[in-house]
Amino acid sequence: MCQPGADAAALAAEMKEQVEAALEKNKQWEERTRWKLALVVTRHAAVHTLLTTAQARPVGMALETLTLHLKRITGSLLLTSTRAGTLELVLLWEKSAWDQFRKVMEELYKPQQLGEAWGSAREYNAYDHFLTPHMYETPQSVRTRPPSCGATFIVARRQLNAATDRRAPFWLAEGFAAYGDYTVHKVNRWYTVYDVKQVPVGDWMTEARKLAGETKLRAWKEMMKRELRDWEPEDHIQTMAMVAFLLETEPAKFLDVVRRLKSGDDEVAALEDAYRAKRDDLEQRCNRWLLARR
C-alpha cells in the first residue's frame, strides 16, 4: 500500500478507514452468526475468526508474507489484494461452526454466487469463495500444522481464481495454492483437505527434485487432464513444482498466462503463446530447472 512519494498522513488516513471498514464487517459477521469474532487486519487482508487474536495473528502475518512475495516476484498487483477491504478470510473452529457458517452463506448468496464446487466443499474444511474464503481448524489439525498453512493455501488459490475470473484450470489453481503455502512456510504441512493420510509432510520442492531425478514426474499433457479423484501424493507435489518453475523463471510470462486465461483462452494455448514454447519443451525445461535447484 505504501508508494514512493505518497503523503504519510494520507496513507495513515486510508489505513484507518480500512480498519474501520473491517471492524464494521466484523460486526456484520457477528450479527449474522451470533458469534463473538476476533479480528486481525493487515495492509492487505482482514481475518474474522473464532480463534483467539494470539492464534490468529500469525495467520495475518502469513497472508502478508504471501502478498509481499507475489508482489516482489512479479512486480505487479495482479495476483494480490491491494487493501484489507478487498480480501477477507473467515477462520472457524470445529466442524459445527463450519456447518453453521455454510447456512449463513446460503442465506447471503444465490446458488450461482456460491460457485459450482459449493456442494462438494461440504465434505472438506475450506472453500475459496471469491468474496469470502472460509475454513475451519480443529484441536487435532492444529497439532499437526499451524492455521496459517491452510489460510495461505486457500487464499493463494482464491487470488489466482480472482485474477483469472475463475478460469484457471484445476492443476494450476491447486499448484499455485500449494506454492503459496510453500513460499510462506518453506514446507508443505497443508496435506490438503482431500485425505490427511495421502500427502506427506515435508519440503515438496526437494521431493519434486527427487521425482525429476528418478524420472517419476508425469508428462504435463497427462497431468493437466487428471481429475482430482485420481490424484496421488506426487501429483500435488508436481503441480506445485510446475507453478514454481513457471512463476519464478519468467514471472511476466506467468502473468501473461493469467491474463490470457481470464480472456477465455484455452489453457494449453495460453501457456504456449505466453512462453513462446511448446508444452513439451516447457516440461523439459522444468525438469532441468528442478534438477539444478538446491
C-alpha positions as CSV (number, residue, x, y, z in Angstrom):
1,M,0.0,0.0,0.0
2,C,3.0,2.3,0.6
3,Q,4.1,4.2,-2.5
4,P,7.2,6.3,-3.1
5,G,6.4,10.0,-2.5
6,A,3.0,9.3,-1.1
7,D,1.8,11.5,1.7
8,A,2.2,9.8,5.1
9,A,-0.9,11.5,6.5
10,A,-3.0,10.4,3.5
11,L,-1.7,6.8,3.9
12,A,-2.4,6.8,7.6
13,A,-6.0,8.1,7.0
14,E,-6.5,5.4,4.3
15,M,-5.3,2.7,6.7
16,K,-7.6,4.0,9.4
17,E,-10.5,3.9,7.0
18,Q,-9.7,0.3,6.1
19,V,-9.5,-0.8,9.7
20,E,-12.9,0.9,10.5
21,A,-14.4,-0.8,7.5
22,A,-13.0,-4.2,8.6
23,L,-14.4,-3.6,12.1
24,E,-17.8,-2.8,10.6
25,K,-17.7,-6.0,8.5
26,N,-16.6,-8.0,11.6
27,K,-19.7,-6.6,13.4
28,Q,-21.9,-7.7,10.5
29,W,-20.5,-11.3,10.6
30,E,-21.0,-11.4,14.4
31,E,-24.7,-10.4,13.9
32,R,-25.2,-12.9,11.1
33,T,-23.5,-15.8,13.0
34,R,-24.3,-14.7,16.6
35,W,-20.6,-15.4,17.5
36,K,-18.0,-13.2,19.1
37,L,-15.3,-12.9,16.5
38,A,-11.7,-11.8,16.8
39,L,-10.4,-9.6,14.0
40,V,-6.9,-9.3,12.6
41,V,-6.3,-6.6,10.0
42,T,-3.1,-6.3,7.8
43,R,-2.4,-4.0,5.0
44,H,-3.9,-6.4,2.5
45,A,-6.4,-8.6,4.3
46,A,-8.8,-9.0,7.2
47,V,-9.2,-12.2,9.2
48,H,-12.5,-12.8,11.0
49,T,-12.1,-15.7,13.4
50,L,-13.3,-17.8,16.2
51,L,-9.7,-18.4,17.2
52,T,-8.1,-16.1,19.7
53,T,-6.3,-13.0,18.5
54,A,-3.0,-14.6,19.6
55,Q,-3.8,-17.7,17.5
56,A,-4.9,-15.6,14.5
57,R,-2.1,-13.1,14.4
58,P,0.3,-15.5,12.7
59,V,-2.3,-16.1,10.1
60,G,-2.4,-12.4,9.3
61,M,1.4,-12.3,9.1
62,A,1.5,-15.3,6.8
63,L,-1.0,-13.7,4.4
64,E,1.1,-10.5,4.4
65,T,4.2,-12.6,3.7
66,L,2.4,-14.3,0.8
67,T,1.2,-11.0,-0.6
68,L,4.6,-9.3,-0.4
69,H,6.3,-12.3,-2.1
70,L,3.9,-12.3,-5.0
71,K,4.3,-8.5,-5.4
72,R,8.0,-8.7,-5.3
73,I,8.5,-11.6,-7.7
74,T,6.0,-10.3,-10.3
75,G,6.4,-6.6,-9.8
76,S,2.7,-6.5,-10.1
77,L,-0.6,-6.4,-8.1
78,L,-2.3,-8.8,-10.5
79,L,-2.1,-11.7,-8.1
80,T,-2.6,-9.8,-4.8
81,S,-5.2,-7.9,-3.0
82,T,-4.3,-4.2,-2.6
83,R,-6.1,-3.4,0.6
84,A,-7.8,-5.1,3.6
85,G,-11.3,-4.4,2.2
86,T,-10.6,-6.5,-0.9
87,L,-9.7,-9.7,0.9
88,E,-11.3,-11.2,4.0
89,L,-10.9,-14.7,5.4
90,V,-13.3,-16.3,7.9
91,L,-11.3,-18.8,10.0
92,L,-13.5,-21.0,12.1
93,W,-13.1,-23.6,14.9
94,E,-14.6,-27.1,14.7
95,K,-16.9,-28.6,12.0
96,S,-20.1,-27.5,13.8
97,A,-19.1,-23.8,13.2
98,W,-18.3,-24.7,9.5
99,D,-21.7,-26.2,9.1
100,Q,-23.4,-23.2,10.6
101,F,-21.4,-20.7,8.6
102,R,-22.4,-22.5,5.4
103,K,-26.0,-21.9,6.3
104,V,-25.2,-18.2,6.7
105,M,-23.5,-18.1,3.3
106,E,-26.6,-19.8,1.7
107,E,-28.8,-17.1,3.2
108,L,-26.5,-14.4,1.7
109,Y,-25.8,-15.7,-1.8
110,K,-27.8,-17.4,-4.5
111,P,-26.5,-20.9,-5.7
112,Q,-24.7,-19.5,-8.7
113,Q,-23.0,-17.0,-6.5
114,L,-21.7,-19.7,-4.2
115,G,-20.0,-21.5,-7.1
116,E,-20.1,-24.9,-8.7
117,A,-18.0,-26.5,-6.0
118,W,-20.2,-25.4,-3.1
119,G,-21.9,-28.7,-2.7
120,S,-18.8,-30.8,-2.8
121,A,-17.0,-28.4,-0.4
122,R,-19.3,-29.6,2.4
123,E,-17.1,-32.6,2.8
124,Y,-13.9,-30.6,3.2
125,N,-12.7,-27.9,5.6
126,A,-12.0,-25.0,3.3
127,Y,-13.7,-23.2,0.4
128,D,-12.1,-20.4,-1.7
129,H,-15.3,-18.4,-2.3
130,F,-14.4,-15.5,-4.4
131,L,-15.8,-13.0,-1.9
132,T,-15.4,-14.7,1.4
133,P,-12.9,-17.7,1.5
134,H,-13.5,-19.6,4.7
135,M,-12.2,-22.6,6.5
136,Y,-12.1,-24.3,9.9
137,E,-9.5,-26.0,12.1
138,T,-9.8,-28.4,15.0
139,P,-7.8,-29.3,18.1
140,Q,-6.4,-32.3,16.1
141,S,-5.5,-30.3,13.0
142,V,-3.6,-27.6,14.8
143,R,-1.4,-30.2,16.4
144,T,0.0,-31.2,13.0
145,R,0.0,-27.8,11.3
146,P,-0.5,-24.1,12.2
147,P,-3.7,-22.5,10.9
148,S,-1.6,-20.2,8.7
149,C,-0.8,-23.2,6.4
150,G,-4.4,-23.7,5.3
151,A,-5.0,-20.0,5.2
152,T,-2.2,-19.3,2.8
153,F,-3.2,-22.3,0.7
154,I,-6.8,-21.2,0.3
155,V,-6.1,-17.5,-0.1
156,A,-3.5,-18.2,-2.8
157,R,-5.9,-20.3,-4.7
158,R,-8.6,-17.6,-4.3
159,Q,-6.2,-14.9,-5.6
160,L,-5.4,-16.9,-8.8
161,N,-9.1,-17.7,-9.4
162,A,-9.9,-14.0,-8.9
163,A,-7.2,-12.9,-11.3
164,T,-8.4,-15.4,-14.0
165,D,-12.1,-14.7,-13.4
166,R,-12.3,-18.3,-12.1
167,R,-11.0,-19.7,-15.4
168,A,-7.8,-21.2,-14.0
169,P,-7.6,-25.0,-14.7
170,F,-7.6,-27.1,-11.6
171,W,-3.9,-28.2,-11.8
172,L,-2.8,-24.6,-12.0
173,A,-5.0,-23.3,-9.1
174,E,-4.1,-26.3,-6.9
175,G,-0.4,-25.9,-7.7
176,F,-0.5,-22.2,-7.1
177,A,-2.2,-22.8,-3.7
178,A,0.5,-25.3,-2.7
179,Y,3.2,-22.9,-3.9
180,G,1.7,-20.1,-1.7
181,D,1.9,-22.4,1.3
182,Y,5.5,-23.4,0.4
183,T,6.8,-19.8,-0.1
184,V,5.5,-18.8,3.4
185,H,6.4,-21.9,5.4
186,K,9.2,-23.4,3.3
187,V,7.5,-26.8,3.7
188,N,4.0,-28.0,2.9
189,R,2.1,-29.0,6.0
190,W,-1.2,-28.5,4.4
191,Y,-1.5,-32.0,3.2
192,T,-4.8,-31.0,1.7
193,V,-8.4,-31.4,2.7
194,Y,-8.8,-34.3,0.4
195,D,-7.1,-37.1,2.5
196,V,-4.9,-36.3,5.5
197,K,-3.0,-39.5,5.0
198,Q,-2.4,-39.0,1.4
199,V,0.2,-36.3,1.0
200,P,3.4,-36.4,3.1
201,V,4.6,-33.5,5.3
202,G,7.9,-32.0,4.2
203,D,9.8,-30.0,1.6
204,W,7.9,-30.5,-1.6
205,M,10.5,-28.8,-3.7
206,T,13.1,-31.4,-2.5
207,E,10.6,-34.1,-3.3
208,A,9.9,-32.7,-6.7
209,R,13.6,-32.7,-7.5
210,K,13.9,-36.3,-6.3
211,L,11.0,-37.3,-8.6
212,A,12.6,-35.5,-11.5
213,G,15.9,-37.3,-10.9
214,E,14.1,-40.6,-10.8
215,T,12.0,-39.7,-14.0
216,K,8.8,-40.3,-12.0
217,L,7.1,-37.0,-12.9
218,R,4.1,-37.3,-15.1
219,A,4.0,-35.8,-18.6
220,W,2.4,-32.4,-18.5
221,K,-0.1,-33.5,-21.1
222,E,-1.3,-36.2,-18.7
223,M,-1.0,-34.1,-15.5
224,M,-3.2,-31.4,-17.0
225,K,-6.0,-33.8,-17.7
226,R,-6.1,-35.7,-14.4
227,E,-9.2,-35.4,-12.2
228,L,-8.8,-34.7,-8.5
229,R,-10.3,-38.1,-7.6
230,D,-7.3,-39.8,-9.4
231,W,-4.6,-37.6,-7.8
232,E,-1.8,-39.3,-5.9
233,P,0.6,-37.6,-3.4
234,E,3.1,-37.0,-6.2
235,D,0.5,-35.1,-8.2
236,H,0.2,-32.4,-5.5
237,I,4.0,-32.1,-5.4
238,Q,4.4,-31.9,-9.2
239,T,1.7,-29.2,-9.8
240,M,3.4,-27.1,-7.1
241,A,6.7,-27.5,-8.8
242,M,5.2,-26.7,-12.2
243,V,3.9,-23.4,-10.9
244,A,7.1,-22.6,-9.1
245,F,9.0,-23.1,-12.4
246,L,6.6,-21.1,-14.5
247,L,6.4,-18.2,-12.0
248,E,9.9,-17.9,-10.7
249,T,11.8,-18.3,-14.0
250,E,9.7,-15.9,-16.1
251,P,7.1,-14.1,-13.9
252,A,6.0,-11.7,-16.6
253,K,5.0,-14.6,-18.9
254,F,3.2,-16.2,-16.0
255,L,1.1,-13.1,-15.6
256,D,0.5,-13.2,-19.4
257,V,-0.9,-16.7,-18.9
258,V,-3.2,-15.4,-16.2
259,R,-4.5,-12.6,-18.5
260,R,-5.0,-15.0,-21.4
261,L,-7.0,-17.4,-19.2
262,K,-9.1,-14.5,-18.0
263,S,-9.9,-13.6,-21.6
264,G,-11.1,-17.2,-22.2
265,D,-8.0,-18.7,-23.9
266,D,-7.6,-22.5,-23.8
267,E,-5.1,-23.4,-21.1
268,V,-2.5,-25.0,-23.4
269,A,-2.8,-22.2,-25.9
270,A,-2.4,-19.6,-23.1
271,L,0.7,-21.4,-21.8
272,E,2.4,-21.9,-25.2
273,D,1.6,-18.4,-26.5
274,A,2.7,-16.7,-23.3
275,Y,6.0,-18.6,-23.1
276,R,6.5,-18.9,-26.8
277,A,7.3,-22.6,-26.4
278,K,5.6,-25.9,-26.8
279,R,4.2,-27.6,-23.8
280,D,6.7,-30.5,-24.1
281,D,9.6,-28.0,-24.3
282,L,8.4,-26.3,-21.1
283,E,8.1,-29.7,-19.4
284,Q,11.8,-30.5,-20.2
285,R,12.9,-27.1,-19.1
286,C,11.0,-27.5,-15.8
287,N,12.7,-30.9,-15.2
288,R,16.1,-29.4,-15.8
289,W,15.3,-26.5,-13.5
290,L,14.2,-28.8,-10.8
291,L,17.4,-30.9,-11.1
292,A,19.6,-27.8,-10.9
293,R,17.7,-26.4,-7.9
294,R,19.4,-26.6,-4.5
